[in-house]
Amino acid sequence: MDCLFCKIAAGEIPSTKVYEDDICLAFNDIEPQAPVHILIIPKVHIASAAEINEQNSAAVAHIFEVAAKIAAEKGFADGFRIVSNCGDSAGQSVKHLHFHLMSGREFGWPAG
């Protein structure tokens, strides 16, 4: 499989890790859109939110638990955004489910 995030999860491509366990990996985004911009990915390959099902939804729930833990540990639990783009028209650039955990600035609602 030629998936960038699978390679990062396997340690084949370096990343700046923020958190890791058997289910997921969190690392700093290389093109941050906020002062804090962390990507959280499941270690199992799920192409997008459109592929979440009974067999893999526990990993997604765990990711949200990890996001809350990271926010608390890093001191931004009082305000953060979690985003997941699904499909080309929504701006998904890597076809591996990932969540953008962002904080450190005010966020508005997208106009488009």
Biopython code that builds the backbone (N, CA, C, O; Angstrom):
import numpy as np
from Bio.PDB.StructureBuilder import StructureBuilder

atoms = [
    (1, "MET", "N", (0.847, -1.182, 0.000)),
    (1, "MET", "CA", (0.000, 0.000, 0.000)),
    (1, "MET", "C", (0.889, 1.241, 0.000)),
    (1, "MET", "O", (1.877, 1.300, 0.731)),
    (2, "ASP", "N", (0.544, 2.210, -0.803)),
    (2, "ASP", "CA", (1.344, 3.414, -0.930)),
    (2, "ASP", "C", (0.658, 4.585, -0.231)),
    (2, "ASP", "O", (0.398, 5.620, -0.845)),
    (3, "CYS", "N", (0.369, 4.413, 1.051)),
    (3, "CYS", "CA", (-0.342, 5.431, 1.824)),
    (3, "CYS", "C", (0.644, 6.179, 2.717)),
    (3, "CYS", "O", (1.334, 5.571, 3.536)),
    (4, "LEU", "N", (0.705, 7.486, 2.556)),
    (4, "LEU", "CA", (1.608, 8.323, 3.332)),
    (4, "LEU", "C", (1.415, 8.127, 4.833)),
    (4, "LEU", "O", (2.390, 7.946, 5.563)),
    (5, "PHE", "N", (0.165, 8.162, 5.299)),
    (5, "PHE", "CA", (-0.074, 8.064, 6.737)),
    (5, "PHE", "C", (0.175, 6.658, 7.270)),
    (5, "PHE", "O", (0.573, 6.507, 8.425)),
    (6, "CYS", "N", (-0.049, 5.627, 6.461)),
    (6, "CYS", "CA", (0.314, 4.267, 6.881)),
    (6, "CYS", "C", (1.829, 4.181, 7.081)),
    (6, "CYS", "O", (2.300, 3.548, 8.026)),
    (7, "LYS", "N", (2.579, 4.816, 6.194)),
    (7, "LYS", "CA", (4.043, 4.815, 6.309)),
    (7, "LYS", "C", (4.497, 5.595, 7.539)),
    (7, "LYS", "O", (5.451, 5.191, 8.204)),
    (8, "ILE", "N", (3.834, 6.695, 7.849)),
    (8, "ILE", "CA", (4.166, 7.449, 9.058)),
    (8, "ILE", "C", (3.844, 6.609, 10.288)),
    (8, "ILE", "O", (4.646, 6.547, 11.220)),
    (9, "ALA", "N", (2.679, 5.964, 10.303)),
    (9, "ALA", "CA", (2.287, 5.123, 11.442)),
    (9, "ALA", "C", (3.252, 3.962, 11.643)),
    (9, "ALA", "O", (3.499, 3.549, 12.776)),
    (10, "ALA", "N", (3.798, 3.433, 10.556)),
    (10, "ALA", "CA", (4.735, 2.316, 10.628)),
    (10, "ALA", "C", (6.160, 2.762, 10.968)),
    (10, "ALA", "O", (7.041, 1.927, 11.170)),
    (11, "GLY", "N", (6.386, 4.083, 11.032)),
    (11, "GLY", "CA", (7.712, 4.596, 11.336)),
    (11, "GLY", "C", (8.637, 4.657, 10.134)),
    (11, "GLY", "O", (9.834, 4.904, 10.284)),
    (12, "GLU", "N", (8.093, 4.434, 8.937)),
    (12, "GLU", "CA", (8.904, 4.482, 7.722)),
    (12, "GLU", "C", (9.206, 5.912, 7.290)),
    (12, "GLU", "O", (10.206, 6.166, 6.619)),
    (13, "ILE", "N", (8.349, 6.832, 7.673)),
    (13, "ILE", "CA", (8.531, 8.258, 7.400)),
    (13, "ILE", "C", (8.502, 8.957, 8.751)),
    (13, "ILE", "O", (7.590, 8.725, 9.545)),
    (14, "PRO", "N", (9.490, 9.812, 9.026)),
    (14, "PRO", "CA", (9.527, 10.463, 10.345)),
    (14, "PRO", "C", (8.409, 11.480, 10.528)),
    (14, "PRO", "O", (7.913, 12.077, 9.572)),
    (15, "SER", "N", (8.034, 11.654, 11.783)),
    (15, "SER", "CA", (7.052, 12.671, 12.155)),
    (15, "SER", "C", (7.414, 13.185, 13.542)),
    (15, "SER", "O", (8.180, 12.558, 14.274)),
    (16, "THR", "N", (6.857, 14.322, 13.885)),
    (16, "THR", "CA", (7.043, 14.859, 15.230)),
    (16, "THR", "C", (5.871, 14.382, 16.060)),
    (16, "THR", "O", (4.809, 15.005, 16.073)),
    (17, "LYS", "N", (6.071, 13.267, 16.758)),
    (17, "LYS", "CA", (4.998, 12.620, 17.508)),
    (17, "LYS", "C", (4.585, 13.435, 18.718)),
    (17, "LYS", "O", (5.414, 13.989, 19.440)),
    (18, "VAL", "N", (3.283, 13.489, 18.914)),
    (18, "VAL", "CA", (2.696, 14.136, 20.078)),
    (18, "VAL", "C", (2.141, 13.072, 21.019)),
    (18, "VAL", "O", (2.168, 13.229, 22.240)),
    (19, "TYR", "N", (1.634, 11.979, 20.429)),
    (19, "TYR", "CA", (1.022, 10.884, 21.195)),
    (19, "TYR", "C", (1.027, 9.640, 20.324)),
    (19, "TYR", "O", (0.891, 9.719, 19.103)),
    (20, "GLU", "N", (1.188, 8.481, 20.976)),
    (20, "GLU", "CA", (1.084, 7.221, 20.246)),
    (20, "GLU", "C", (0.651, 6.119, 21.193)),
    (20, "GLU", "O", (1.092, 6.060, 22.340)),
    (21, "ASP", "N", (-0.212, 5.252, 20.705)),
    (21, "ASP", "CA", (-0.575, 4.022, 21.405)),
    (21, "ASP", "C", (-0.814, 2.957, 20.338)),
    (21, "ASP", "O", (-0.480, 3.168, 19.172)),
    (22, "ASP", "N", (-1.378, 1.832, 20.716)),
    (22, "ASP", "CA", (-1.588, 0.736, 19.765)),
    (22, "ASP", "C", (-2.632, 1.050, 18.702)),
    (22, "ASP", "O", (-2.652, 0.412, 17.649)),
    (23, "ILE", "N", (-3.503, 2.030, 18.965)),
    (23, "ILE", "CA", (-4.632, 2.309, 18.081)),
    (23, "ILE", "C", (-4.405, 3.517, 17.178)),
    (23, "ILE", "O", (-4.838, 3.526, 16.025)),
    (24, "CYS", "N", (-3.729, 4.532, 17.701)),
    (24, "CYS", "CA", (-3.600, 5.766, 16.924)),
    (24, "CYS", "C", (-2.250, 6.437, 17.132)),
    (24, "CYS", "O", (-1.476, 6.091, 18.025)),
    (25, "LEU", "N", (-2.011, 7.401, 16.276)),
    (25, "LEU", "CA", (-0.799, 8.207, 16.321)),
    (25, "LEU", "C", (-1.205, 9.663, 16.131)),
    (25, "LEU", "O", (-2.027, 9.978, 15.270)),
    (26, "ALA", "N", (-0.629, 10.544, 16.933)),
    (26, "ALA", "CA", (-0.842, 11.984, 16.780)),
    (26, "ALA", "C", (0.517, 12.634, 16.535)),
    (26, "ALA", "O", (1.498, 12.327, 17.213)),
    (27, "PHE", "N", (0.557, 13.533, 15.559)),
    (27, "PHE", "CA", (1.818, 14.192, 15.223)),
    (27, "PHE", "C", (1.529, 15.594, 14.701)),
    (27, "PHE", "O", (0.424, 15.885, 14.243)),
    (28, "ASN", "N", (2.537, 16.455, 14.776)),
    (28, "ASN", "CA", (2.370, 17.835, 14.323)),
    (28, "ASN", "C", (2.231, 17.887, 12.808)),
    (28, "ASN", "O", (2.957, 17.210, 12.080)),
    (29, "ASP", "N", (1.285, 18.701, 12.345)),
    (29, "ASP", "CA", (1.074, 18.911, 10.914)),
    (29, "ASP", "C", (2.263, 19.687, 10.355)),
    (29, "ASP", "O", (2.734, 20.632, 10.988)),
    (30, "ILE", "N", (2.752, 19.301, 9.176)),
    (30, "ILE", "CA", (3.903, 19.995, 8.592)),
    (30, "ILE", "C", (3.514, 21.310, 7.915)),
    (30, "ILE", "O", (4.383, 22.109, 7.567)),
    (31, "GLU", "N", (2.207, 21.537, 7.726)),
    (31, "GLU", "CA", (1.713, 22.801, 7.177)),
    (31, "GLU", "C", (0.621, 23.328, 8.100)),
    (31, "GLU", "O", (-0.552, 23.329, 7.727)),
    (32, "PRO", "N", (0.990, 23.778, 9.302)),
    (32, "PRO", "CA", (-0.022, 24.165, 10.299)),
    (32, "PRO", "C", (-0.885, 25.336, 9.861)),
    (32, "PRO", "O", (-0.413, 26.304, 9.265)),
    (33, "GLN", "N", (-2.180, 25.210, 10.183)),
    (33, "GLN", "CA", (-3.155, 26.254, 9.902)),
    (33, "GLN", "C", (-3.562, 27.000, 11.171)),
    (33, "GLN", "O", (-4.448, 27.854, 11.143)),
    (34, "ALA", "N", (-2.910, 26.670, 12.271)),
    (34, "ALA", "CA", (-3.151, 27.308, 13.567)),
    (34, "ALA", "C", (-1.884, 27.121, 14.391)),
    (34, "ALA", "O", (-1.063, 26.262, 14.071)),
    (35, "PRO", "N", (-1.711, 27.918, 15.454)),
    (35, "PRO", "CA", (-0.521, 27.750, 16.291)),
    (35, "PRO", "C", (-0.333, 26.318, 16.810)),
    (35, "PRO", "O", (0.794, 25.834, 16.917)),
    (36, "VAL", "N", (-1.436, 25.652, 17.128)),
    (36, "VAL", "CA", (-1.403, 24.230, 17.452)),
    (36, "VAL", "C", (-2.166, 23.521, 16.337)),
    (36, "VAL", "O", (-3.344, 23.801, 16.114)),
    (37, "HIS", "N", (-1.503, 22.610, 15.642)),
    (37, "HIS", "CA", (-2.152, 21.861, 14.562)),
    (37, "HIS", "C", (-1.574, 20.454, 14.569)),
    (37, "HIS", "O", (-0.467, 20.214, 14.086)),
    (38, "ILE", "N", (-2.340, 19.541, 15.121)),
    (38, "ILE", "CA", (-1.926, 18.154, 15.296)),
    (38, "ILE", "C", (-2.833, 17.266, 14.462)),
    (38, "ILE", "O", (-4.049, 17.458, 14.444)),
    (39, "LEU", "N", (-2.254, 16.306, 13.779)),
    (39, "LEU", "CA", (-3.028, 15.305, 13.048)),
    (39, "LEU", "C", (-3.120, 14.051, 13.904)),
    (39, "LEU", "O", (-2.129, 13.617, 14.492)),
    (40, "ILE", "N", (-4.306, 13.476, 13.972)),
    (40, "ILE", "CA", (-4.500, 12.225, 14.697)),
    (40, "ILE", "C", (-5.042, 11.209, 13.701)),
    (40, "ILE", "O", (-6.067, 11.436, 13.058)),
    (41, "ILE", "N", (-4.336, 10.081, 13.584)),
    (41, "ILE", "CA", (-4.708, 9.059, 12.605)),
    (41, "ILE", "C", (-4.882, 7.701, 13.292)),
    (41, "ILE", "O", (-4.197, 7.403, 14.270)),
    (42, "PRO", "N", (-5.797, 6.887, 12.776)),
    (42, "PRO", "CA", (-5.831, 5.498, 13.244)),
    (42, "PRO", "C", (-4.661, 4.756, 12.598)),
    (42, "PRO", "O", (-4.273, 5.065, 11.472)),
    (43, "LYS", "N", (-4.108, 3.792, 13.303)),
    (43, "LYS", "CA", (-3.021, 3.007, 12.717)),
    (43, "LYS", "C", (-3.527, 2.035, 11.663)),
    (43, "LYS", "O", (-2.790, 1.669, 10.747)),
    (44, "VAL", "N", (-4.770, 1.619, 11.786)),
    (44, "VAL", "CA", (-5.381, 0.777, 10.766)),
    (44, "VAL", "C", (-5.823, 1.697, 9.622)),
    (44, "VAL", "O", (-6.297, 2.807, 9.865)),
    (45, "HIS", "N", (-5.669, 1.239, 8.390)),
    (45, "HIS", "CA", (-6.034, 2.077, 7.252)),
    (45, "HIS", "C", (-7.558, 2.135, 7.092)),
    (45, "HIS", "O", (-8.220, 1.118, 6.882)),
    (46, "ILE", "N", (-8.083, 3.334, 7.198)),
    (46, "ILE", "CA", (-9.477, 3.657, 6.879)),
    (46, "ILE", "C", (-9.360, 4.831, 5.917)),
    (46, "ILE", "O", (-8.765, 5.849, 6.270)),
    (47, "ALA", "N", (-9.903, 4.718, 4.730)),
    (47, "ALA", "CA", (-9.672, 5.740, 3.706)),
    (47, "ALA", "C", (-10.262, 7.107, 4.070)),
    (47, "ALA", "O", (-9.644, 8.139, 3.811)),
    (48, "SER", "N", (-11.453, 7.114, 4.669)),
    (48, "SER", "CA", (-12.092, 8.385, 5.022)),
    (48, "SER", "C", (-13.238, 8.111, 5.991)),
    (48, "SER", "O", (-13.516, 6.963, 6.337)),
    (49, "ALA", "N", (-13.891, 9.178, 6.417)),
    (49, "ALA", "CA", (-15.047, 9.036, 7.314)),
    (49, "ALA", "C", (-16.165, 8.236, 6.650)),
    (49, "ALA", "O", (-17.002, 7.655, 7.341)),
    (50, "ALA", "N", (-16.188, 8.201, 5.331)),
    (50, "ALA", "CA", (-17.209, 7.441, 4.615)),
    (50, "ALA", "C", (-17.046, 5.929, 4.799)),
    (50, "ALA", "O", (-17.958, 5.163, 4.489)),
    (51, "GLU", "N", (-15.891, 5.504, 5.300)),
    (51, "GLU", "CA", (-15.634, 4.078, 5.512)),
    (51, "GLU", "C", (-15.716, 3.653, 6.981)),
    (51, "GLU", "O", (-15.347, 2.528, 7.319)),
    (52, "ILE", "N", (-16.191, 4.531, 7.844)),
    (52, "ILE", "CA", (-16.345, 4.160, 9.253)),
    (52, "ILE", "C", (-17.531, 3.216, 9.372)),
    (52, "ILE", "O", (-18.605, 3.481, 8.832)),
    (53, "ASN", "N", (-17.326, 2.100, 10.092)),
    (53, "ASN", "CA", (-18.369, 1.094, 10.242)),
    (53, "ASN", "C", (-18.259, 0.426, 11.620)),
    (53, "ASN", "O", (-17.442, 0.830, 12.448)),
    (54, "GLU", "N", (-19.077, -0.582, 11.853)),
    (54, "GLU", "CA", (-19.077, -1.273, 13.142)),
    (54, "GLU", "C", (-17.726, -1.884, 13.481)),
    (54, "GLU", "O", (-17.359, -1.960, 14.653)),
    (55, "GLN", "N", (-16.988, -2.317, 12.480)),
    (55, "GLN", "CA", (-15.712, -2.976, 12.720)),
    (55, "GLN", "C", (-14.596, -2.005, 13.096)),
    (55, "GLN", "O", (-13.645, -2.408, 13.764)),
    (56, "ASN", "N", (-14.682, -0.746, 12.689)),
    (56, "ASN", "CA", (-13.584, 0.180, 12.954)),
    (56, "ASN", "C", (-13.979, 1.422, 13.759)),
    (56, "ASN", "O", (-13.126, 2.262, 14.049)),
    (57, "SER", "N", (-15.245, 1.548, 14.119)),
    (57, "SER", "CA", (-15.698, 2.761, 14.805)),
    (57, "SER", "C", (-15.104, 2.920, 16.205)),
    (57, "SER", "O", (-15.017, 4.043, 16.702)),
    (58, "ALA", "N", (-14.700, 1.846, 16.842)),
    (58, "ALA", "CA", (-14.069, 1.959, 18.163)),
    (58, "ALA", "C", (-12.759, 2.738, 18.070)),
    (58, "ALA", "O", (-12.412, 3.475, 18.993)),
    (59, "ALA", "N", (-12.034, 2.583, 16.971)),
    (59, "ALA", "CA", (-10.787, 3.334, 16.782)),
    (59, "ALA", "C", (-11.081, 4.825, 16.682)),
    (59, "ALA", "O", (-10.325, 5.649, 17.198)),
    (60, "VAL", "N", (-12.181, 5.168, 16.017)),
    (60, "VAL", "CA", (-12.552, 6.582, 15.870)),
    (60, "VAL", "C", (-12.962, 7.160, 17.227)),
    (60, "VAL", "O", (-12.570, 8.279, 17.561)),
    (61, "ALA", "N", (-13.730, 6.427, 17.999)),
    (61, "ALA", "CA", (-14.103, 6.885, 19.343)),
    (61, "ALA", "C", (-12.848, 7.096, 20.192)),
    (61, "ALA", "O", (-12.746, 8.074, 20.932)),
    (62, "HIS", "N", (-11.911, 6.183, 20.079)),
    (62, "HIS", "CA", (-10.656, 6.293, 20.830)),
    (62, "HIS", "C", (-9.889, 7.557, 20.429)),
    (62, "HIS", "O", (-9.303, 8.230, 21.277)),
    (63, "ILE", "N", (-9.898, 7.871, 19.143)),
    (63, "ILE", "CA", (-9.207, 9.076, 18.671)),
    (63, "ILE", "C", (-9.784, 10.323, 19.336)),
    (63, "ILE", "O", (-9.033, 11.231, 19.692)),
    (64, "PHE", "N", (-11.096, 10.380, 19.509)),
    (64, "PHE", "CA", (-11.691, 11.540, 20.163)),
    (64, "PHE", "C", (-11.323, 11.587, 21.645)),
    (64, "PHE", "O", (-11.169, 12.674, 22.204)),
    (65, "GLU", "N", (-11.180, 10.437, 22.285)),
    (65, "GLU", "CA", (-10.691, 10.399, 23.664)),
    (65, "GLU", "C", (-9.257, 10.919, 23.729)),
    (65, "GLU", "O", (-8.904, 11.672, 24.637)),
    (66, "VAL", "N", (-8.444, 10.520, 22.776)),
    (66, "VAL", "CA", (-7.051, 10.977, 22.713)),
    (66, "VAL", "C", (-6.991, 12.478, 22.452)),
    (66, "VAL", "O", (-6.162, 13.172, 23.042)),
    (67, "ALA", "N", (-7.855, 12.987, 21.579)),
    (67, "ALA", "CA", (-7.880, 14.428, 21.297)),
    (67, "ALA", "C", (-8.157, 15.218, 22.571)),
    (67, "ALA", "O", (-7.505, 16.228, 22.832)),
    (68, "ALA", "N", (-9.119, 14.762, 23.360)),
    (68, "ALA", "CA", (-9.430, 15.440, 24.626)),
    (68, "ALA", "C", (-8.247, 15.365, 25.587)),
    (68, "ALA", "O", (-7.954, 16.332, 26.290)),
    (69, "LYS", "N", (-7.579, 14.237, 25.617)),
    (69, "LYS", "CA", (-6.408, 14.057, 26.487)),
    (69, "LYS", "C", (-5.274, 14.989, 26.071)),
    (69, "LYS", "O", (-4.655, 15.635, 26.916)),
    (70, "ILE", "N", (-5.004, 15.056, 24.779)),
    (70, "ILE", "CA", (-3.960, 15.948, 24.281)),
    (70, "ILE", "C", (-4.297, 17.395, 24.615)),
    (70, "ILE", "O", (-3.439, 18.142, 25.086)),
    (71, "ALA", "N", (-5.542, 17.792, 24.374)),
    (71, "ALA", "CA", (-5.965, 19.171, 24.660)),
    (71, "ALA", "C", (-5.772, 19.504, 26.134)),
    (71, "ALA", "O", (-5.309, 20.597, 26.464)),
    (72, "ALA", "N", (-6.115, 18.590, 27.014)),
    (72, "ALA", "CA", (-5.950, 18.823, 28.451)),
    (72, "ALA", "C", (-4.470, 18.907, 28.821)),
    (72, "ALA", "O", (-4.068, 19.797, 29.571)),
    (73, "GLU", "N", (-3.666, 17.994, 28.303)),
    (73, "GLU", "CA", (-2.238, 17.970, 28.628)),
    (73, "GLU", "C", (-1.497, 19.179, 28.080)),
    (73, "GLU", "O", (-0.555, 19.667, 28.705)),
    (74, "LYS", "N", (-1.918, 19.667, 26.914)),
    (74, "LYS", "CA", (-1.245, 20.804, 26.276)),
    (74, "LYS", "C", (-1.828, 22.148, 26.717)),
    (74, "LYS", "O", (-1.303, 23.202, 26.359)),
    (75, "GLY", "N", (-2.922, 22.108, 27.499)),
    (75, "GLY", "CA", (-3.475, 23.336, 28.061)),
    (75, "GLY", "C", (-4.429, 24.101, 27.161)),
    (75, "GLY", "O", (-4.585, 25.310, 27.333)),
    (76, "PHE", "N", (-5.065, 23.448, 26.218)),
    (76, "PHE", "CA", (-6.038, 24.162, 25.387)),
    (76, "PHE", "C", (-7.406, 23.490, 25.379)),
    (76, "PHE", "O", (-8.154, 23.610, 24.409)),
    (77, "ALA", "N", (-7.732, 22.785, 26.453)),
    (77, "ALA", "CA", (-9.012, 22.078, 26.528)),
    (77, "ALA", "C", (-10.209, 23.020, 26.523)),
    (77, "ALA", "O", (-11.334, 22.581, 26.283)),
    (78, "ASP", "N", (-9.990, 24.308, 26.785)),
    (78, "ASP", "CA", (-11.102, 25.258, 26.804)),
    (78, "ASP", "C", (-11.482, 25.762, 25.413)),
    (78, "ASP", "O", (-12.461, 26.495, 25.270)),
    (79, "GLY", "N", (-10.721, 25.379, 24.388)),
    (79, "GLY", "CA", (-11.053, 25.817, 23.041)),
    (79, "GLY", "C", (-10.204, 25.166, 21.978)),
    (79, "GLY", "O", (-9.010, 25.443, 21.867)),
    (80, "PHE", "N", (-10.819, 24.297, 21.194)),
    (80, "PHE", "CA", (-10.104, 23.670, 20.085)),
    (80, "PHE", "C", (-11.100, 23.242, 19.018)),
    (80, "PHE", "O", (-12.307, 23.193, 19.255)),
    (81, "ARG", "N", (-10.577, 22.939, 17.856)),
    (81, "ARG", "CA", (-11.395, 22.490, 16.735)),
    (81, "ARG", "C", (-10.862, 21.148, 16.253)),
    (81, "ARG", "O", (-9.652, 20.926, 16.201)),
    (82, "ILE", "N", (-11.792, 20.251, 15.898)),
    (82, "ILE", "CA", (-11.441, 18.975, 15.285)),
    (82, "ILE", "C", (-12.131, 18.929, 13.931)),
    (82, "ILE", "O", (-13.343, 19.119, 13.834)),
    (83, "VAL", "N", (-11.341, 18.673, 12.874)),
    (83, "VAL", "CA", (-11.864, 18.666, 11.511)),
    (83, "VAL", "C", (-11.407, 17.393, 10.809)),
    (83, "VAL", "O", (-10.268, 16.954, 10.974)),
    (84, "SER", "N", (-12.301, 16.809, 10.030)),
    (84, "SER", "CA", (-11.937, 15.701, 9.150)),
    (84, "SER", "C", (-12.590, 15.942, 7.798)),
    (84, "SER", "O", (-13.815, 15.993, 7.690)),
    (85, "ASN", "N", (-11.767, 16.089, 6.770)),
    (85, "ASN", "CA", (-12.274, 16.256, 5.416)),
    (85, "ASN", "C", (-12.534, 14.879, 4.826)),
    (85, "ASN", "O", (-11.755, 13.949, 5.034)),
    (86, "CYS", "N", (-13.633, 14.752, 4.088)),
    (86, "CYS", "CA", (-14.025, 13.454, 3.528)),
    (86, "CYS", "C", (-14.255, 13.592, 2.028)),
    (86, "CYS", "O", (-15.279, 14.122, 1.597)),
    (87, "GLY", "N", (-13.299, 13.115, 1.237)),
    (87, "GLY", "CA", (-13.424, 13.157, -0.215)),
    (87, "GLY", "C", (-12.738, 14.363, -0.841)),
    (87, "GLY", "O", (-12.451, 15.358, -0.175)),
    (88, "ASP", "N", (-12.488, 14.245, -2.124)),
    (88, "ASP", "CA", (-11.770, 15.289, -2.861)),
    (88, "ASP", "C", (-12.455, 16.648, -2.784)),
    (88, "ASP", "O", (-11.794, 17.663, -2.560)),
    (89, "SER", "N", (-13.772, 16.677, -2.968)),
    (89, "SER", "CA", (-14.468, 17.968, -2.989)),
    (89, "SER", "C", (-14.488, 18.640, -1.626)),
    (89, "SER", "O", (-14.753, 19.839, -1.535)),
    (90, "ALA", "N", (-14.214, 17.893, -0.570)),
    (90, "ALA", "CA", (-14.139, 18.476, 0.777)),
    (90, "ALA", "C", (-12.696, 18.815, 1.159)),
    (90, "ALA", "O", (-12.451, 19.316, 2.257)),
    (91, "GLY", "N", (-11.750, 18.550, 0.272)),
    (91, "GLY", "CA", (-10.364, 18.915, 0.524)),
    (91, "GLY", "C", (-9.517, 17.826, 1.163)),
    (91, "GLY", "O", (-8.449, 18.121, 1.700)),
    (92, "GLN", "N", (-9.969, 16.565, 1.119)),
    (92, "GLN", "CA", (-9.162, 15.483, 1.693)),
    (92, "GLN", "C", (-7.989, 15.204, 0.763)),
    (92, "GLN", "O", (-8.178, 14.720, -0.353)),
    (93, "SER", "N", (-6.778, 15.509, 1.221)),
    (93, "SER", "CA", (-5.596, 15.352, 0.375)),
    (93, "SER", "C", (-4.894, 14.016, 0.566)),
    (93, "SER", "O", (-4.236, 13.533, -0.356)),
    (94, "VAL", "N", (-5.019, 13.408, 1.742)),
    (94, "VAL", "CA", (-4.443, 12.092, 2.006)),
    (94, "VAL", "C", (-5.599, 11.136, 2.270)),
    (94, "VAL", "O", (-6.421, 11.370, 3.156)),
    (95, "LYS", "N", (-5.654, 10.072, 1.506)),
    (95, "LYS", "CA", (-6.783, 9.133, 1.591)),
    (95, "LYS", "C", (-6.585, 8.121, 2.716)),
    (95, "LYS", "O", (-6.605, 6.909, 2.499)),
    (96, "HIS", "N", (-6.395, 8.644, 3.906)),
    (96, "HIS", "CA", (-6.309, 7.879, 5.157)),
    (96, "HIS", "C", (-7.014, 8.762, 6.175)),
    (96, "HIS", "O", (-6.649, 9.925, 6.351)),
    (97, "LEU", "N", (-8.011, 8.220, 6.840)),
    (97, "LEU", "CA", (-8.776, 9.005, 7.805)),
    (97, "LEU", "C", (-7.832, 9.723, 8.756)),
    (97, "LEU", "O", (-6.930, 9.116, 9.334)),
    (98, "HIS", "N", (-8.050, 11.012, 8.909)),
    (98, "HIS", "CA", (-7.245, 11.793, 9.853)),
    (98, "HIS", "C", (-8.073, 12.962, 10.366)),
    (98, "HIS", "O", (-8.962, 13.482, 9.691)),
    (99, "PHE", "N", (-7.743, 13.341, 11.571)),
    (99, "PHE", "CA", (-8.437, 14.432, 12.238)),
    (99, "PHE", "C", (-7.439, 15.538, 12.537)),
    (99, "PHE", "O", (-6.369, 15.289, 13.093)),
    (100, "HIS", "N", (-7.794, 16.755, 12.164)),
    (100, "HIS", "CA", (-6.985, 17.924, 12.458)),
    (100, "HIS", "C", (-7.444, 18.453, 13.820)),
    (100, "HIS", "O", (-8.602, 18.838, 13.981)),
    (101, "LEU", "N", (-6.550, 18.471, 14.780)),
    (101, "LEU", "CA", (-6.812, 19.031, 16.106)),
    (101, "LEU", "C", (-6.087, 20.366, 16.143)),
    (101, "LEU", "O", (-4.857, 20.415, 16.120)),
    (102, "MET", "N", (-6.862, 21.459, 16.201)),
    (102, "MET", "CA", (-6.272, 22.796, 16.096)),
    (102, "MET", "C", (-6.708, 23.682, 17.255)),
    (102, "MET", "O", (-7.828, 23.588, 17.756)),
    (103, "SER", "N", (-5.777, 24.550, 17.663)),
    (103, "SER", "CA", (-6.070, 25.513, 18.725)),
    (103, "SER", "C", (-5.043, 26.636, 18.651)),
    (103, "SER", "O", (-4.137, 26.623, 17.817)),
    (104, "GLY", "N", (-5.208, 27.605, 19.543)),
    (104, "GLY", "CA", (-4.257, 28.690, 19.634)),
    (104, "GLY", "C", (-4.651, 29.950, 18.893)),
    (104, "GLY", "O", (-3.880, 30.909, 18.852)),
    (105, "ARG", "N", (-5.843, 29.966, 18.304)),
    (105, "ARG", "CA", (-6.350, 31.177, 17.638)),
    (105, "ARG", "C", (-7.874, 31.086, 17.616)),
    (105, "ARG", "O", (-8.448, 30.032, 17.888)),
    (106, "GLU", "N", (-8.508, 32.187, 17.295)),
    (106, "GLU", "CA", (-9.958, 32.204, 17.126)),
    (106, "GLU", "C", (-10.304, 31.571, 15.788)),
    (106, "GLU", "O", (-9.615, 31.786, 14.792)),
    (107, "PHE", "N", (-11.376, 30.789, 15.774)),
    (107, "PHE", "CA", (-11.842, 30.162, 14.548)),
    (107, "PHE", "C", (-13.215, 30.709, 14.196)),
    (107, "PHE", "O", (-14.072, 30.879, 15.063)),
    (108, "GLY", "N", (-13.410, 30.980, 12.920)),
    (108, "GLY", "CA", (-14.726, 31.356, 12.415)),
    (108, "GLY", "C", (-15.297, 30.186, 11.644)),
    (108, "GLY", "O", (-14.623, 29.175, 11.445)),
    (109, "TRP", "N", (-16.524, 30.321, 11.213)),
    (109, "TRP", "CA", (-17.144, 29.279, 10.410)),
    (109, "TRP", "C", (-16.821, 29.554, 8.950)),
    (109, "TRP", "O", (-16.935, 30.698, 8.511)),
    (110, "PRO", "N", (-16.417, 28.534, 8.175)),
    (110, "PRO", "CA", (-16.070, 28.766, 6.770)),
    (110, "PRO", "C", (-17.235, 29.372, 5.986)),
    (110, "PRO", "O", (-18.398, 29.029, 6.200)),
    (111, "ALA", "N", (-16.888, 30.282, 5.075)),
    (111, "ALA", "CA", (-17.901, 30.938, 4.253)),
    (111, "ALA", "C", (-18.354, 30.047, 3.097)),
    (111, "ALA", "O", (-19.473, 30.183, 2.604)),
    (112, "GLY", "N", (-17.488, 29.142, 2.671)),
    (112, "GLY", "CA", (-17.831, 28.366, 1.493)),
    (112, "GLY", "C", (-18.004, 26.910, 1.708)),
    (112, "GLY", "O", (-18.296, 26.177, 0.763)),
]
sb = StructureBuilder()
sb.init_structure("model")
sb.init_model(0)
sb.init_chain("A")
sb.init_seg("    ")
for serial, (resi, resn, name, xyz) in enumerate(atoms, 1):
    if name == "N":
        sb.init_residue(resn, " ", resi, " ")
    sb.init_atom(name, np.array(xyz, "f"), 0.0, 1.0, " ", f" {name:<3s}", serial, name[0])
structure = sb.get_structure()
